[in-house]
Amino acid sequence: MAIEDRRARERSARRDLIVSTARALAEAEGWEAVTTRRLSTEIEYSQPVLYKHFHGMEQIAEAVALDGFAELARALRAARAEADSPAEVVTRTVRAYLDFAHANPAVYDAMFTRVTTLRFADDETPPALRAAFSELHQSVALVADGQDVDTLTEVLWATVHGLVTLGRSGRLRTGHEADRLRLLVEQLSA
């Protein structure tokens, strides 16, 4: 049993190394720099070892995305816990979302813009995705005032995603993020 446990730990550690190395490369050089050949060189394992863990780059990017959703959920949960009023909960939650997206652009791309087989709003939605959405949902529920919380949460999520995407591509005026956030929370809370 001890040998099997050790092998399982080693396999898990290799998998984690592959995912963390892919993430670091993507953040430093973009997803186009993340290839199985490059990963195998960086982690000093052969490509067949990579393929024992993942079938290809899509699965590696999805693993990065799942880790990102878990991190986002933790950040949103912490933001909610620090707030005193419903409007402040929404403000802090959206601010945490924006901060996460700005600090982790490649992870955010893996989560939301890369082609993926991850299912959203489905019975097969992975727990990490559900957890992140749930954190947004709990914040919105505080200000929903009889509105459909699910739909309102989707609208908030789509709006914040749009702010991230348009801001990153330089399509929004610089220096007005706080104003946009304030207006969004006011409209949501009205």
JORA-V277534 format. One record per residue. N is the residue number from 0. RES is the residue in three letters. SS is DSSP state (A for helix, B for strand, O for the rest). PHI is phi in whole degrees, -180 to 180 (NA if undefined). PSI is psi in whole degrees, -180 to 180 (999 if undefined). Layout:
n-><N	N>
res-><RES	RES>
ss-><SS	SS>
phi-><PHI	PHI>
psi-><PSI	PSI>
This chain:
n-><0	1	2	3	4	5	6	7	8	9	10	11	12	13	14	15	16	17	18	19	20	21	22	23	24	25	26	27	28	29	30	31	32	33	34	35	36	37	38	39	40	41	42	43	44	45	46	47	48	49	50	51	52	53	54	55	56	57	58	59	60	61	62	63	64	65	66	67	68	69	70	71	72	73	74	75	76	77	78	79	80	81	82	83	84	85	86	87	88	89	90	91	92	93	94	95	96	97	98	99	100	101	102	103	104	105	106	107	108	109	110	111	112	113	114	115	116	117	118	119	120	121	122	123	124	125	126	127	128	129	130	131	132	133	134	135	136	137	138	139	140	141	142	143	144	145	146	147	148	149	150	151	152	153	154	155	156	157	158	159	160	161	162	163	164	165	166	167	168	169	170	171	172	173	174	175	176	177	178	179	180	181	182	183	184	185	186	187	188	189>
res-><MET	ALA	ILE	GLU	ASP	ARG	ARG	ALA	ARG	GLU	ARG	SER	ALA	ARG	ARG	ASP	LEU	ILE	VAL	SER	THR	ALA	ARG	ALA	LEU	ALA	GLU	ALA	GLU	GLY	TRP	GLU	ALA	VAL	THR	THR	ARG	ARG	LEU	SER	THR	GLU	ILE	GLU	TYR	SER	GLN	PRO	VAL	LEU	TYR	LYS	HIS	PHE	HIS	GLY	MET	GLU	GLN	ILE	ALA	GLU	ALA	VAL	ALA	LEU	ASP	GLY	PHE	ALA	GLU	LEU	ALA	ARG	ALA	LEU	ARG	ALA	ALA	ARG	ALA	GLU	ALA	ASP	SER	PRO	ALA	GLU	VAL	VAL	THR	ARG	THR	VAL	ARG	ALA	TYR	LEU	ASP	PHE	ALA	HIS	ALA	ASN	PRO	ALA	VAL	TYR	ASP	ALA	MET	PHE	THR	ARG	VAL	THR	THR	LEU	ARG	PHE	ALA	ASP	ASP	GLU	THR	PRO	PRO	ALA	LEU	ARG	ALA	ALA	PHE	SER	GLU	LEU	HIS	GLN	SER	VAL	ALA	LEU	VAL	ALA	ASP	GLY	GLN	ASP	VAL	ASP	THR	LEU	THR	GLU	VAL	LEU	TRP	ALA	THR	VAL	HIS	GLY	LEU	VAL	THR	LEU	GLY	ARG	SER	GLY	ARG	LEU	ARG	THR	GLY	HIS	GLU	ALA	ASP	ARG	LEU	ARG	LEU	LEU	VAL	GLU	GLN	LEU	SER	ALA>
ss-><O	A	A	A	A	A	A	A	A	A	A	A	A	A	A	A	A	A	A	A	A	A	A	A	A	A	A	A	A	O	A	A	A	O	O	A	A	A	A	A	A	A	A	O	O	O	A	A	A	A	A	A	A	O	O	O	A	A	A	A	A	A	A	A	A	A	A	A	A	A	A	A	A	A	A	A	A	A	A	A	A	O	O	O	O	A	A	A	A	A	A	A	A	A	A	A	A	A	A	A	A	A	A	O	A	A	A	A	A	A	A	A	O	O	O	O	O	O	O	O	O	O	O	O	O	O	A	A	A	A	A	A	A	A	A	A	A	A	A	A	A	O	O	O	O	O	O	O	A	A	A	A	A	A	A	A	A	A	A	A	A	A	A	A	A	A	A	A	O	O	O	O	O	O	O	O	A	A	A	A	A	A	A	A	A	A	A	A	A	O>
phi-><NA	-63	-67	-64	-64	-63	-63	-64	-64	-65	-63	-64	-65	-63	-60	-60	-65	-60	-66	-67	-70	-61	-63	-62	-63	-64	-67	-80	-128	93	-64	-65	-82	-92	-126	-64	-63	-64	-62	-63	-66	-64	-94	63	-128	-73	-59	-58	-65	-58	-72	-73	-100	-139	-78	177	-62	-61	-69	-65	-63	-66	-64	-62	-62	-62	-61	-62	-63	-64	-65	-61	-58	-64	-65	-67	-62	-63	-64	-63	-68	-87	-96	-104	-117	-56	-65	-69	-60	-64	-59	-66	-65	-65	-61	-64	-61	-61	-62	-61	-62	-70	-78	-133	-61	-71	-65	-59	-61	-63	-72	-129	-117	-74	-65	-148	-98	-62	-99	-107	49	-147	-61	-95	-63	-62	-55	-64	-67	-60	-64	-65	-64	-61	-65	-63	-59	-64	-68	-65	-57	-69	-119	-68	47	86	-80	-68	-65	-60	-67	-62	-66	-62	-66	-61	-59	-63	-66	-66	-60	-62	-62	-62	-64	-68	-66	-65	-93	73	-98	-119	-63	-75	83	-118	-62	-63	-65	-64	-64	-60	-64	-60	-67	-60	-67	-69	-86	-69>
psi-><-38	-38	-42	-40	-43	-44	-40	-41	-43	-42	-44	-41	-40	-44	-48	-39	-42	-48	-46	-35	-42	-43	-47	-44	-44	-41	-37	-39	-2	159	-27	-21	-12	104	162	-36	-47	-43	-44	-37	-46	-41	-5	40	155	161	-39	-31	-41	-43	-14	-23	-37	145	-19	-174	-33	-43	-35	-46	-37	-37	-40	-43	-45	-42	-40	-43	-39	-42	-43	-44	-43	-42	-42	-39	-45	-40	-42	-39	-24	-7	154	-35	161	-44	-37	-34	-48	-44	-49	-37	-47	-41	-43	-40	-50	-43	-43	-47	-40	-38	-21	61	-39	-38	-44	-42	-43	-37	-38	-20	-24	150	135	161	1	135	131	148	51	161	-26	12	127	150	-37	-39	-43	-40	-44	-45	-39	-38	-42	-44	-45	-35	-47	-37	-29	-23	6	-30	56	-6	165	108	-38	-50	-42	-38	-42	-39	-43	-48	-46	-39	-47	-41	-42	-41	-42	-52	-47	-36	-43	-30	7	24	2	152	134	152	6	13	-42	-39	-42	-42	-45	-48	-41	-47	-40	-46	-39	-37	-10	999>
